[in-house]
Amino acid sequence: MKALSIKNLKKTYKGGLDALKGIDLDVEEVDFFALLGPNGAGKSTAINIISSLVTKSSGKVEILGIDIDQNHSLAKKELGVVGQEVNFNQFEKVSNIVINQAGYFGLSRKEAKENGEYFLKRLDLWDKRNEVGRNLSGGMKRRVMVAKALVNKPKLLILDEPTAGVDIELRRSLWDFLQEINEQGTSIILTTHYLEEAERLCRNIAIIDEGEIVENTTMVNLLGKLEVESFVLDIDKSLSKGELIEDKYQIKLLNDKQLSVTLEKGQKLNDVFSYLSKNQISVLSMRNETGRLEELFINLLEESK
Amino acid sequence: MSNLEKLRSLFTILRKEMVRFFRIYIQTFISPAIVITLYFIIFGNLIGSRIGQMGGFNYVQFMAPGLILMSVITNSYGNVVSSFFNAKFTKSIEELLVTPIPNHIILTGWVAGGVARGLLVGVVVTAISLFFTEIIIENIALTVLAVVLTSILFSLLGFLNAFFAETFDHISIVPNFVLTPLIYLGGVFYSIHLLPEFWKNISLVNPLMYMINAFRHGMLGTSDLETLGFSVNFAIFMMIVFITIIYSVALWLLNSGRGIRS
């Protein structure tokens, strides 16, 4: 069974804007799926249609095989949504926000409190449970949103830019948490502008632009389409300009102890290391110069225009 | 959702609403208590003592049912209009829209919140009126029925106001320019028979007149209704008809998603 199945989904807003031009999308159960696209591409419209915040113009949406038009209540029961904006009453206490959300799904008060306590603790919000929402920091509010979306223990979790404006430490802890619940069986659909986030977390990916899906594949396949890849190497030896020139690997000196290396598809990183070794240079550490996915993303969007 | 789950959702909305209005207890309870006390002191004791009897009762006794119902109406209406508009404005309505709750439960939950506030304020105002007059309840069933139906009706009207409101101004226009005049001209402070013929006829098309008099009839055992040729049953029937119509319209609007879904 598919966690989400979208067929020929269209949305035209009042005023004539075609936000979605008939997209098809399937997300397998227990997948960690990235839905990427530039601002205004139609990601949030698609998510808001799935979560009933936007009415579709036409098309079909099924959550875990249940058509949202035919059995709206049943379809929504297994869905958790973290919206782009903070959408809880900021004058309510954190514990009430989360427990009430469970109540809206029909959970008993006892179960709602148990689930609420579990997720507030897991997201490091337990100490803040008696604070009102408006007293929380931006990062804490984002975590309340996640706790709220999970409190009914959904089988499909949709996150619309959950880490926007969140510091790196919190972002990484949220990544670990999401990976954990995905491993426990929750299907996750993620939209994000941090492509590193999608690359690290997601197994499958769709890229949407101007209301159309321009790519829908596995993360491995997509990254395999990279023609060139650049790395930054930290080296143990100080070099001066002109000292190390090798056109084959497009080696550039960034500063006296840092090199940039660009490899074309088929070239081996081992050959670069051998070459440097021959010149008595040891590599201390290495990283990608820019996000690999970022390059692909930009290429794909340019191609689609 | 099973019926039990729907019931839990309904009580969650009601609980949330009650927590909200208890959190602002000064606005919810203290403010109407002060206003009603002033009404009793000024209109009841100071001016009322010079008016004498009205409808066969001393003036404070005659006025008390009207003041109680006025508080119920303004609080039922005010609770729903401010809470639902705020939910729209802050987008916290999305918390409900993403859940499996059917729209009729959302509507009923909000109305239940308005009724809860209206009735609790009604109890507070009744308690205050005991300091100024003896409270008579001739027909407890009719009294309760009239106050509950009135509270439901005005909670629904508050919902409609909030649904169409786009600014904070829009949620104060109806209470200030429509509701308050209708309440004051509905016979809270006087018997309709004191009015000149023209204004008496105008009052006959004021629905508030029937509600206030139905409630007064429940408490005092008499009201303007019989002398105007209407029965209390007719007033109750009309309230039920209005509730049915307005509930259907509100539900239809909620289902249409107008103003809350793009």
Interface residues (C-beta under 8 A of the other chain):
Chain A: Y13 N48 S51 S52 L53 V54 T55 H72 S73 L74 A75 K76 K77 L79 V81 G83 E85 N87 F88 N89 Q90 F91 E92 N96 N100 Q101 G103 Y104 F105 G106 L107 S108 R109 K148 N152
Chain B: M1 S2 L4 E5 K6 R8 S9 F11 T12 I13 R15 K16 V19 R20 R23 N86 A87 T90 K91 S92 E94 E95 L96 L97 V98 T99 P100 I101 P102 G257 R261 S262
